[in-house]
Amino acid sequence: MGSASNAGRITAAACGIAVAATWAYADPDLSGKYLGPASLFAGFVALTLLVISLRGTPRLMPFAIAGFALMTAGLVISLVRQTWFAPPIAAVTRAPLAVNYGMVHITRPVDGGFSPTCTTVTGTAIPPGAGKLWLVVGGVVVHEMTTDDDGGWHVPVRVGIDDPRDADREYDIQVYWVPDGSRPPAIPAQGRILDEITVVKDPAKLACASPEPTNANTPG
């Protein structure tokens, strides 16, 4: 009986880890935003189930273990992806996407946060095997992106205009994969969004300091 119980707990822990890992690399865009919060929620649920199981319902113990395993694995994977310590793992796991379209993560500005008119968009990327990466702000192609040796990139941009009427307006910041031969400003039908955030114009930071970015359609 004890051996069967241990086997069930080990299986539950393995299932929790498998769920976190599968979600992280099966849908990297969605999991990049929600894996961490979902893992924390799983931890709270697991703690509740643990308390209930210790009070006389041992059947719930495997579910509590699975929840704690999902929480731990999810938070570790989320941290790794945010800090980009392990791009080779992502590249191997998502080989077709990485080779064809690249993999991109926007690190600044923060999704849903305030942004001044003049700011710098930063992130990390695995460049595509073919095609190019374009940064698009408010529907306007800003730059054809290139990455540093460590996979990082940064592009000075203008978010909207320097006008009080633009305060609190929302703008999308997107990174597209586009096929070779495409030219700004039109996004071709084959273009694919690899990462996207939404920012709100900061009413206290409408004015730009000189020199200002121009959002010119030039390689960066």
C-alpha positions as CSV (number, residue, x, y, z in Angstrom):
1,M,0.0,0.0,0.0
2,G,2.8,2.4,0.9
3,S,4.6,1.6,-2.4
4,A,1.4,2.3,-4.4
5,S,1.0,5.6,-2.5
6,N,4.5,6.7,-3.2
7,A,4.1,5.8,-6.9
8,G,1.0,7.9,-7.0
9,R,2.8,10.9,-5.5
10,I,5.7,10.5,-7.9
11,T,3.4,10.3,-10.8
12,A,1.5,13.4,-9.6
13,A,4.7,15.4,-9.3
14,A,5.8,14.3,-12.8
15,C,2.4,15.4,-14.2
16,G,2.7,18.8,-12.6
17,I,6.2,19.3,-14.1
18,A,5.1,18.0,-17.5
19,V,2.1,20.5,-17.6
20,A,4.3,23.5,-16.8
21,A,7.0,22.5,-19.4
22,T,4.5,21.6,-22.1
23,W,2.6,24.9,-21.8
24,A,5.8,26.9,-21.7
25,Y,7.1,25.6,-25.0
26,A,3.8,24.6,-26.8
27,D,2.6,28.2,-26.6
28,P,5.5,30.5,-25.7
29,D,3.8,33.8,-26.4
30,L,0.8,33.1,-24.1
31,S,2.9,31.3,-21.4
32,G,5.4,34.1,-21.3
33,K,2.8,36.4,-19.9
34,Y,0.7,34.0,-17.7
35,L,2.9,31.0,-16.7
36,G,4.2,32.7,-13.6
37,P,0.8,33.9,-12.2
38,A,-0.8,30.6,-13.1
39,S,2.0,28.8,-11.3
40,L,1.4,30.9,-8.2
41,F,-2.3,30.2,-8.3
42,A,-1.5,26.4,-8.6
43,G,0.6,26.8,-5.4
44,F,-2.3,28.4,-3.5
45,V,-4.6,25.6,-4.6
46,A,-2.0,23.0,-3.7
47,L,-1.6,24.5,-0.2
48,T,-5.4,24.3,0.3
49,L,-5.5,20.7,-0.8
50,L,-2.5,19.8,1.5
51,V,-4.3,21.3,4.5
52,I,-7.5,19.3,3.7
53,S,-5.5,16.1,3.1
54,L,-3.7,16.5,6.5
55,R,-7.1,16.9,8.2
56,G,-8.3,13.5,7.1
57,T,-8.7,13.3,3.4
58,P,-5.4,11.7,2.2
59,R,-6.9,11.0,-1.3
60,L,-6.2,14.7,-2.1
61,M,-2.5,14.4,-1.3
62,P,-1.4,13.5,-4.9
63,F,-3.3,16.6,-6.2
64,A,-1.5,18.8,-3.7
65,I,1.9,17.4,-4.8
66,A,1.0,17.9,-8.5
67,G,0.1,21.5,-7.7
68,F,3.3,22.2,-5.8
69,A,5.3,20.5,-8.7
70,L,3.5,22.7,-11.3
71,M,4.2,25.8,-9.2
72,T,7.9,25.1,-8.8
73,A,8.5,24.1,-12.4
74,G,6.4,27.0,-13.7
75,L,8.2,29.6,-11.7
76,V,11.6,28.2,-12.6
77,I,10.7,28.1,-16.3
78,S,9.2,31.6,-16.2
79,L,12.4,33.0,-14.5
80,V,14.6,31.3,-17.0
81,R,12.6,32.7,-19.9
82,Q,12.4,36.2,-18.5
83,T,16.2,36.4,-17.9
84,W,16.9,34.4,-21.1
85,F,19.5,32.2,-19.5
86,A,18.6,29.2,-21.6
87,P,17.7,30.2,-25.2
88,P,19.3,26.9,-26.6
89,I,16.6,24.9,-24.7
90,A,13.8,27.0,-26.2
91,A,15.5,26.8,-29.6
92,V,15.7,23.0,-29.5
93,T,12.2,22.5,-28.1
94,R,10.6,24.9,-30.6
95,A,13.0,24.2,-33.5
96,P,10.5,24.7,-36.4
97,L,9.3,28.1,-35.0
98,A,12.8,29.2,-34.0
99,V,14.3,28.3,-37.4
100,N,11.5,29.8,-39.5
101,Y,10.3,32.8,-37.6
102,G,12.7,33.4,-34.7
103,M,11.7,33.8,-31.0
104,V,11.3,37.2,-29.5
105,H,10.5,38.6,-26.0
106,I,9.9,42.3,-25.3
107,T,11.4,43.1,-21.9
108,R,10.8,46.9,-21.8
109,P,8.4,48.8,-21.6
110,V,6.3,46.6,-19.3
111,D,3.1,45.3,-20.8
112,G,0.2,47.5,-19.6
113,G,2.5,50.1,-18.1
114,F,3.0,53.8,-18.8
115,S,5.4,54.9,-21.5
116,P,6.8,58.4,-22.3
117,T,6.6,59.7,-25.8
118,C,10.3,59.0,-26.3
119,T,11.4,55.7,-25.0
120,T,13.6,52.7,-25.8
121,V,12.1,49.3,-26.5
122,T,14.4,46.4,-25.5
123,G,14.2,42.7,-25.6
124,T,15.8,39.4,-26.5
125,A,15.5,37.4,-29.7
126,I,16.6,34.2,-31.5
127,P,16.9,35.6,-35.1
128,P,14.9,33.7,-37.7
129,G,16.7,31.4,-40.1
130,A,15.1,33.3,-43.0
131,G,13.3,36.6,-43.2
132,K,13.6,39.6,-40.9
133,L,12.3,41.0,-37.6
134,W,10.4,44.4,-37.7
135,L,9.5,46.5,-34.7
136,V,6.1,48.1,-35.1
137,V,4.8,50.9,-32.8
138,G,1.2,52.0,-33.1
139,G,0.8,50.4,-36.4
140,V,3.9,52.1,-37.9
141,V,7.0,50.1,-38.8
142,V,9.8,51.7,-36.8
143,H,12.9,49.5,-37.5
144,E,14.2,46.4,-39.1
145,M,15.7,44.8,-36.0
146,T,19.1,43.3,-35.5
147,T,20.4,41.6,-32.3
148,D,23.6,41.9,-30.4
149,D,26.0,39.0,-29.9
150,D,24.1,38.0,-26.7
151,G,20.7,38.0,-28.4
152,G,19.6,41.3,-27.0
153,W,18.2,44.3,-28.9
154,H,17.2,47.9,-28.2
155,V,15.5,50.5,-30.4
156,P,14.8,54.1,-29.5
157,V,11.2,55.0,-30.6
158,R,8.4,57.6,-30.4
159,V,5.2,56.3,-28.9
160,G,2.5,58.6,-30.3
161,I,3.0,62.3,-30.4
162,D,4.1,65.1,-28.0
163,D,0.6,66.4,-27.4
164,P,-1.6,66.6,-24.3
165,R,-4.5,65.1,-26.3
166,D,-2.4,61.9,-26.6
167,A,-2.2,61.4,-22.8
168,D,-3.5,58.1,-21.5
169,R,-3.9,56.7,-25.1
170,E,-3.0,53.0,-25.6
171,Y,-0.4,51.9,-28.1
172,D,0.5,48.5,-29.3
173,I,4.2,47.6,-29.6
174,Q,4.8,44.5,-31.7
175,V,7.6,42.5,-33.2
176,Y,6.8,40.9,-36.6
177,W,8.6,38.2,-38.5
178,V,8.4,39.2,-42.2
179,P,9.8,37.2,-45.2
180,D,12.9,38.4,-47.1
181,G,12.2,41.0,-49.7
182,S,9.4,42.8,-47.8
183,R,9.8,46.5,-47.4
184,P,8.3,48.9,-44.9
185,P,5.8,50.3,-44.1
186,A,3.3,47.6,-45.2
187,I,3.2,44.4,-43.2
188,P,2.8,41.5,-45.7
189,A,0.1,38.9,-45.3
190,Q,2.8,36.3,-44.4
191,G,4.0,38.4,-41.5
192,R,3.6,36.9,-38.0
193,I,3.5,38.6,-34.6
194,L,6.2,37.0,-32.4
195,D,5.5,39.3,-29.3
196,E,3.2,42.1,-28.5
197,I,2.6,44.5,-25.6
198,T,0.3,47.4,-25.0
199,V,1.5,50.6,-23.3
200,V,-0.4,53.7,-22.1
201,K,1.0,57.2,-22.8
202,D,2.3,58.8,-19.6
203,P,0.6,62.2,-19.3
204,A,3.6,63.4,-17.2
205,K,6.1,62.5,-19.8
206,L,4.8,63.8,-23.1
207,A,7.7,66.0,-23.9
208,C,10.9,64.4,-25.4
209,A,14.4,65.3,-24.5
210,S,16.7,66.1,-27.5
211,P,17.8,64.2,-29.6
212,E,14.4,62.5,-30.4
213,P,13.9,59.2,-32.2
214,T,12.2,59.7,-35.5
215,N,10.6,56.2,-36.1
216,A,12.3,56.2,-39.5
217,N,11.9,53.0,-41.5
218,T,15.6,52.3,-41.5
219,P,17.6,49.2,-40.5
220,G,18.7,49.3,-36.8
